[in-house]
Amino acid sequence: MAIQSLLGRMSGVRTIDRAVPLELEPTRILMEEQRSPVMFQDLNGRKAAGNLWSDRDRVTEVLGLPKGGLTAALLQALSCPRPVEEVEKAGFEDIVTEDFDLMDLPIPKYFPEDGGRYVTAGVAIAEFEGKLNISFHRLMVLPGNRFAIRLVPRHLFTMHKMAKEKGLDLKVAFVIGTCPSVLLAGATSTDYEVNELEIASALRHIGLGEGLQVRRTRYGLPVPADADYVLEGRLTAETVDEGPFVDISGTYDLVRKQPVFQVDRMYQRKDAVLHLVLPGGLEHYLLMGLPREPVIFRAVRQVVPRIHAVRLTEGGCCWLHGVISITKNKEGDAMNAAMAAFSGHPSMKKVIVVDKDIDIYDDRAVEWAVATRFQASRGLLVVNNAAGSSLDPSTEGTTSKVAIDATKPIGDSGPFEKAVLD
């Protein structure tokens, strides 16, 4: 599903026909209505698109899943990965070149204090000593067909470290413009031995009845065959300053010494569209947050069997605040659910637990539950001096976590019921 064909299936797409400057103007356009996909026909002379996956229902629909069925499908895909299918030809091989200039691509500078132009929708695929990893990483354009890559101490960081210890560069392919199953799998935290491409394949098969097709690059890396762009190269031992950059909280991240990714080869479709993820925007929220919801769901289900739904809220950047819907078997279940949620997603610092009758996707309904079913004297838990998220600018080494029990008491809950018409 190349971006061009995906856009043809979406409603409400805004097409920008005029030439758009690379610096800041794409951000202004994407921010005007973040739930509407935007197609740029002329961004640095090329096509680009943003706000593609800024709506939960759009992600669910393109994966062939029923409304509200994404969490269950992700849980199933995590539990039962499915092998990928290798193919002999892929659309991204329409144009393959080692003679290119990254500066010619439609890569914007999003905010005034950014350290440079950034690729924000790149999924790294790397393989080392039999272990394959896919993961999201931002890339800041440098002269000489190079990027500064933001690495946090997780799987790609580990593979890069192992390669450096052997005096090797790590071969990596960055994929831009691919199926949301790959994007969600790339944002999923798994065990080191898990192949995330097989999670993406399982997710596609659950909804669409077909697995993920991949094509090996010249470096032998398995890349989703539907990709629009593939930037293949080496993660080197060289480091440079990376940043500032606006992260998920909408605030600027720090400048750090980070590795250099040297691009050796570029693959692209004839009708290639570069995917743009607005930093700190709804699409950024969902691509990071949606893969965490099934992990929270699974953690809570271990202590409260009747859990109905989990949502990381947009107001909390789909990372720091959450809502959980349960049916209690006994008093205290709500707090047990909250503590399990914190263990499932340690970055979360506030969680609200509600009953099944509350629509957790409706912020007003959740606030109503807090207003009418919560008393701080008995339904508030504050955990101090806990490890939190580095993405939270208010964290000072540790954080305080807040749990709110906005559920009805078991038994005579009549005073807590909302009046309805039969």
C-alpha positions as CSV (number, residue, x, y, z in Angstrom):
1,M,0.0,0.0,0.0
2,A,2.1,2.9,-1.3
3,I,1.1,6.3,0.0
4,Q,-0.3,7.4,-3.3
5,S,-2.8,4.5,-3.4
6,L,-3.6,4.9,0.3
7,L,-4.5,8.6,-0.2
8,G,-6.9,7.6,-3.0
9,R,-8.8,5.5,-0.4
10,M,-9.0,8.2,2.2
11,S,-11.8,10.8,2.6
12,G,-11.2,14.5,3.4
13,V,-7.7,14.7,1.9
14,R,-6.4,18.2,1.5
15,T,-4.3,18.7,-1.6
16,I,-1.8,21.6,-1.6
17,D,-1.0,22.3,-5.3
18,R,1.2,25.3,-4.8
19,A,5.0,25.2,-4.1
20,V,5.5,25.1,-0.4
21,P,8.8,26.3,1.3
22,L,10.6,23.6,3.3
23,E,11.1,25.7,6.4
24,L,8.1,26.0,8.8
25,E,5.3,26.3,6.2
26,P,4.6,22.5,6.1
27,T,4.1,22.6,9.9
28,R,1.6,25.5,9.6
29,I,-0.4,23.6,7.0
30,L,-0.4,20.3,8.9
31,M,-1.5,22.0,12.1
32,E,-4.5,23.6,10.6
33,E,-6.6,20.4,10.8
34,Q,-4.6,17.5,12.1
35,R,-7.2,14.9,11.5
36,S,-7.3,15.6,7.8
37,P,-4.6,14.0,5.6
38,V,-2.5,16.5,3.6
39,M,-0.9,15.9,0.2
40,F,1.8,18.3,-0.8
41,Q,2.3,18.2,-4.6
42,D,5.3,20.5,-4.6
43,L,7.5,20.4,-1.6
44,N,11.0,21.1,-2.7
45,G,9.9,19.8,-6.2
46,R,8.6,16.5,-4.9
47,K,5.5,15.0,-3.3
48,A,5.0,14.5,0.4
49,A,2.1,13.8,2.7
50,G,1.3,14.2,6.4
51,N,-1.5,13.6,9.0
52,L,-2.0,10.1,7.4
53,W,-2.5,8.2,10.7
54,S,-3.7,11.0,12.9
55,D,-7.1,9.3,13.5
56,R,-7.7,5.9,15.3
57,D,-10.5,4.9,13.0
58,R,-8.5,5.6,9.9
59,V,-5.7,3.3,11.1
60,T,-8.2,0.6,12.1
61,E,-10.1,0.8,8.7
62,V,-7.0,0.6,6.5
63,L,-5.9,-2.6,8.4
64,G,-9.3,-4.1,7.7
65,L,-10.3,-4.3,11.4
66,P,-13.7,-3.6,13.0
67,K,-14.2,-0.3,14.8
68,G,-12.5,-0.5,18.2
69,G,-10.7,-3.7,17.3
70,L,-7.2,-2.4,17.1
71,T,-6.1,-3.2,20.6
72,A,-7.3,-6.8,20.4
73,A,-5.6,-7.2,17.0
74,L,-2.3,-5.9,18.4
75,L,-2.6,-8.2,21.4
76,Q,-3.1,-11.2,19.0
77,A,-0.2,-10.1,16.7
78,L,2.1,-9.7,19.7
79,S,1.2,-13.2,20.9
80,C,1.3,-14.9,17.5
81,P,3.8,-13.4,15.1
82,R,3.6,-14.5,11.5
83,P,6.4,-15.1,9.0
84,V,6.9,-12.5,6.2
85,E,6.8,-13.4,2.6
86,E,9.9,-12.6,0.5
87,V,9.2,-11.4,-3.0
88,E,11.5,-11.0,-6.0
89,K,10.5,-7.4,-7.0
90,A,9.3,-4.4,-5.1
91,G,7.9,-1.0,-6.1
92,F,10.7,0.8,-4.3
93,E,13.2,-0.6,-6.8
94,D,11.7,1.6,-9.6
95,I,14.6,4.0,-9.1
96,V,17.8,2.8,-7.4
97,T,20.8,5.2,-7.2
98,E,24.0,5.8,-5.5
99,D,24.3,9.3,-7.1
100,F,21.8,11.5,-5.1
101,D,21.7,14.4,-2.7
102,L,19.5,14.1,0.4
103,M,19.1,17.9,0.3
104,D,16.9,17.4,-2.8
105,L,14.3,15.4,-0.8
106,P,11.1,17.1,0.6
107,I,12.4,17.0,4.2
108,P,11.2,20.0,6.2
109,K,12.5,22.0,9.1
110,Y,9.4,21.9,11.3
111,F,10.0,24.4,14.1
112,P,12.2,27.6,14.4
113,E,14.8,26.2,16.9
114,D,15.1,22.7,15.3
115,G,18.7,21.8,14.6
116,G,18.0,21.2,11.0
117,R,15.7,19.4,8.5
118,Y,14.3,16.2,9.9
119,V,13.0,12.9,8.6
120,T,10.3,12.0,11.2
121,A,8.6,8.9,9.7
122,G,11.7,6.7,9.2
123,V,11.6,3.1,10.4
124,A,15.0,1.6,10.8
125,I,15.6,-2.0,9.8
126,A,18.8,-3.6,10.9
127,E,20.2,-7.1,11.2
128,F,23.2,-8.2,13.1
129,E,24.4,-11.7,14.1
130,G,21.0,-13.2,13.3
131,K,18.9,-10.6,15.2
132,L,16.6,-8.3,13.2
133,N,15.2,-5.1,14.7
134,I,12.8,-2.5,13.4
135,S,12.3,0.8,15.2
136,F,11.4,4.5,14.8
137,H,14.2,7.0,14.9
138,R,14.3,10.7,13.9
139,L,17.0,11.7,11.4
140,M,18.6,15.2,11.1
141,V,20.0,16.0,7.6
142,L,23.7,16.6,7.5
143,P,25.9,17.5,4.5
144,G,27.4,14.7,2.5
145,N,24.3,12.4,2.4
146,R,24.5,11.8,6.1
147,F,22.1,12.0,9.0
148,A,22.4,12.4,12.7
149,I,20.2,9.7,14.3
150,R,18.7,9.9,17.7
151,L,19.4,6.6,19.5
152,V,18.0,5.7,22.9
153,P,19.5,2.7,24.8
154,R,17.2,0.1,23.3
155,H,17.6,-2.5,20.6
156,L,19.2,-0.6,17.7
157,F,21.5,1.1,20.2
158,T,22.6,-2.4,21.4
159,M,23.2,-3.7,17.9
160,H,25.2,-0.6,17.0
161,K,27.3,-1.0,20.2
162,M,28.0,-4.7,19.4
163,A,29.0,-3.8,15.8
164,K,31.4,-1.0,17.1
165,E,33.0,-3.4,19.5
166,K,33.9,-5.5,16.5
167,G,35.1,-2.5,14.5
168,L,32.2,-2.6,12.1
169,D,29.6,-0.2,10.8
170,L,26.0,-1.4,11.3
171,K,24.1,-1.8,8.0
172,V,20.7,-0.2,8.3
173,A,17.8,0.6,5.9
174,F,15.4,3.4,6.7
175,V,11.9,2.9,5.3
176,I,9.7,5.9,4.7
177,G,6.1,5.5,3.6
178,T,4.8,2.0,4.4
179,C,1.8,0.2,5.9
180,P,0.6,1.3,9.3
181,S,1.2,-2.3,10.5
182,V,4.9,-1.7,10.1
183,L,4.8,1.7,11.7
184,L,3.0,0.3,14.7
185,A,5.3,-2.7,15.0
186,G,8.3,-0.4,14.7
187,A,7.0,1.5,17.7
188,T,6.3,-1.6,19.8
189,S,8.6,-2.5,22.7
190,T,9.4,-6.2,22.5
191,D,11.9,-8.7,23.7
192,Y,15.3,-8.4,22.0
193,E,14.8,-11.7,20.2
194,V,11.4,-10.8,18.7
195,N,11.2,-10.0,14.9
196,E,8.9,-7.0,14.7
197,L,8.3,-7.5,11.0
198,E,6.5,-10.7,12.0
199,I,4.3,-8.7,14.3
200,A,3.4,-6.4,11.4
201,S,2.8,-9.5,9.2
202,A,0.4,-11.0,11.8
203,L,-1.4,-7.7,12.2
204,R,-2.0,-7.4,8.4
205,H,-3.2,-11.0,8.3
206,I,-5.7,-10.6,11.1
207,G,-7.5,-7.8,9.3
208,L,-6.6,-8.1,5.6
209,G,-6.1,-11.9,5.3
210,E,-2.6,-11.4,3.9
211,G,0.8,-11.2,5.5
212,L,3.6,-8.7,5.0
213,Q,5.7,-8.9,1.8
214,V,9.3,-7.9,2.0
215,R,12.2,-7.5,-0.5
216,R,15.8,-7.8,0.3
217,T,18.0,-4.8,-0.4
218,R,21.5,-4.9,-1.8
219,Y,22.8,-5.1,1.8
220,G,20.5,-8.1,2.4
221,L,18.0,-6.3,4.6
222,P,14.3,-7.3,4.5
223,V,12.3,-4.2,3.6
224,P,8.5,-3.9,3.3
225,A,7.8,-4.2,-0.4
226,D,5.2,-1.3,-0.3
227,A,7.8,1.3,0.8
228,D,7.9,4.6,-1.1
229,Y,11.5,5.4,-0.1
230,V,14.3,3.3,1.3
231,L,17.6,5.0,2.4
232,E,20.2,2.3,2.9
233,G,23.5,2.8,4.5
234,R,25.7,2.4,7.6
235,L,25.4,3.5,11.2
236,T,29.0,4.6,11.9
237,A,31.1,5.3,15.0
238,E,31.2,9.0,14.2
239,T,29.1,11.3,16.5
240,V,27.8,14.8,16.0
241,D,25.5,17.2,17.8
242,E,21.8,16.2,17.2
243,G,19.0,18.6,18.0
244,P,17.2,20.6,19.2
245,F,14.0,18.9,18.1
246,V,10.4,19.1,19.1
247,D,9.4,15.8,20.7
248,I,6.1,14.3,21.6
249,S,5.4,16.8,24.4
250,G,5.6,19.7,22.0
251,T,8.7,21.0,23.8
252,Y,12.3,21.1,22.5
253,D,14.4,18.1,23.3
254,L,18.1,18.5,24.3
255,V,21.1,18.6,22.0
256,R,23.2,15.4,22.4
257,K,26.1,13.7,20.7
258,Q,24.6,11.1,18.5
259,P,25.8,8.6,15.8
260,V,26.0,9.4,12.1
261,F,24.1,7.4,9.6
262,Q,25.9,7.4,6.2
263,V,23.5,6.8,3.3
264,D,25.0,4.8,0.5
265,R,22.0,4.1,-1.7
266,M,18.5,5.4,-2.2
267,Y,15.5,3.5,-3.5
268,Q,12.2,5.1,-4.5
269,R,9.0,4.5,-6.4
270,K,8.3,6.4,-9.5
271,D,5.4,8.1,-7.8
272,A,7.2,8.3,-4.4
273,V,5.6,10.3,-1.6
274,L,7.6,11.2,1.5
275,H,5.7,10.6,4.7
276,L,5.9,13.5,7.1
277,V,5.0,13.1,10.8
278,L,4.3,16.4,12.5
279,P,6.4,16.5,15.7
280,G,4.2,16.7,18.7
281,G,1.1,16.3,16.6
282,L,-1.8,13.8,16.6
283,E,-0.1,11.4,14.2
284,H,3.1,11.4,16.4
285,Y,0.9,10.7,19.4
286,L,-0.9,7.8,17.9
287,L,2.1,6.1,16.3
288,M,3.9,6.2,19.7
289,G,0.9,5.5,21.9
290,L,-1.2,2.9,20.1
291,P,1.3,0.1,20.5
292,R,1.5,0.7,24.2
293,E,-2.2,0.3,24.8
294,P,-2.3,-3.5,24.3
295,V,0.7,-3.9,26.7
296,I,-1.2,-1.9,29.3
297,F,-4.3,-4.0,28.6
298,R,-2.4,-7.3,29.1
299,A,-0.8,-6.0,32.4
300,V,-4.2,-4.9,33.8
301,R,-5.9,-8.1,32.7
302,Q,-3.6,-10.1,34.9
303,V,-5.1,-8.5,38.1
304,V,-8.6,-7.5,36.9
305,P,-10.1,-10.1,34.5
306,R,-12.9,-7.9,33.2
307,I,-11.0,-5.1,31.4
308,H,-12.8,-3.5,28.5
309,A,-10.6,-0.9,26.9
310,V,-7.4,1.2,27.4
311,R,-6.7,4.6,25.9
312,L,-3.7,6.8,26.1
313,T,-5.2,10.3,25.8
314,E,-4.3,12.9,23.3
315,G,-4.3,15.5,26.0
316,G,-1.5,13.5,27.7
317,C,0.4,13.2,24.4
318,C,-0.8,9.5,24.1
319,W,2.1,8.8,26.4
320,L,1.7,10.4,29.9
321,H,-2.0,10.1,30.7
322,G,-4.3,7.1,30.3
323,V,-7.9,5.9,30.9
324,I,-8.9,2.3,31.6
325,S,-12.4,0.8,31.6
326,I,-13.1,-2.2,33.9
327,T,-15.9,-4.1,35.7
328,K,-14.9,-4.6,39.3
329,N,-15.3,-7.9,41.0
330,K,-14.5,-6.3,44.4
331,E,-13.6,-3.0,45.9
332,G,-9.9,-2.2,45.3
333,D,-9.9,-3.6,41.8
334,A,-9.7,-0.1,40.4
335,M,-6.5,0.7,42.3
336,N,-5.0,-2.7,41.4
337,A,-5.8,-1.9,37.8
338,A,-4.0,1.4,38.0
339,M,-0.9,0.0,39.6
340,A,-0.8,-2.7,36.9
341,A,-1.1,0.0,34.2
342,F,1.9,1.8,35.6
343,S,3.9,-1.4,35.5
344,G,2.8,-2.0,31.9
345,H,3.7,1.5,30.8
346,P,6.2,3.0,33.2
347,S,6.2,6.4,31.4
348,M,2.5,7.0,32.3
349,K,2.1,9.4,35.2
350,K,-1.7,9.7,35.5
351,V,-4.4,7.0,35.0
352,I,-8.1,7.3,35.5
353,V,-10.1,4.1,36.0
354,V,-13.8,4.1,35.0
355,D,-16.7,1.7,34.6
356,K,-17.8,0.0,31.4
357,D,-20.6,2.5,30.9
358,I,-18.1,5.4,30.4
359,D,-16.9,6.0,26.8
360,I,-13.2,6.3,27.4
361,Y,-12.7,8.0,24.0
362,D,-15.0,10.8,25.0
363,D,-13.0,13.3,27.2
364,R,-16.2,14.9,28.5
365,A,-17.6,11.5,29.6
366,V,-14.4,10.7,31.5
367,E,-14.4,14.1,33.2
368,W,-18.1,13.5,34.1
369,A,-17.1,10.2,35.8
370,V,-14.4,11.9,37.8
371,A,-16.8,14.7,38.7
372,T,-19.6,12.4,39.9
373,R,-17.9,9.2,41.0
374,F,-14.6,10.3,42.5
375,Q,-13.6,11.6,46.0
376,A,-10.0,12.3,46.6
377,S,-10.2,11.2,50.2
378,R,-10.8,7.6,49.2
379,G,-10.2,7.4,45.4
380,L,-6.8,9.1,45.0
381,L,-3.4,7.4,45.0
382,V,-0.2,9.3,44.6
383,V,3.1,7.5,44.2
384,N,6.1,9.7,44.7
385,N,9.8,9.3,43.7
386,A,9.0,6.9,40.8
387,A,10.9,6.6,37.6
388,G,9.0,8.5,34.8
389,S,9.4,9.5,31.2
390,S,12.3,11.4,29.8
391,L,9.8,13.0,27.5
392,D,8.1,14.8,30.4
393,P,9.7,18.2,30.8
394,S,8.4,18.4,34.4
395,T,10.3,15.4,35.6
396,E,13.2,16.1,37.9
397,G,15.0,12.8,38.1
398,T,11.9,11.1,39.4
399,T,8.2,11.8,39.0
400,S,4.9,11.5,40.9
401,K,2.3,9.2,39.6
402,V,-1.4,9.8,40.2
403,A,-4.2,7.1,40.0
404,I,-7.9,8.2,40.2
405,D,-10.6,5.7,40.9
406,A,-13.7,7.1,39.2
407,T,-15.7,3.9,39.4
408,K,-19.1,3.3,41.1
409,P,-19.2,1.4,44.4
410,I,-20.3,-2.2,44.1
411,G,-23.8,-2.7,45.3
412,D,-26.3,0.2,45.4
413,S,-25.0,2.3,42.6
414,G,-28.3,3.9,41.8
415,P,-27.2,7.5,42.8
416,F,-24.3,7.2,40.4
417,E,-26.2,6.1,37.3
418,K,-26.8,8.7,34.5
419,A,-30.4,9.1,33.5
420,V,-31.3,7.7,30.1
421,L,-34.4,7.3,27.9
422,D,-35.5,3.8,27.1
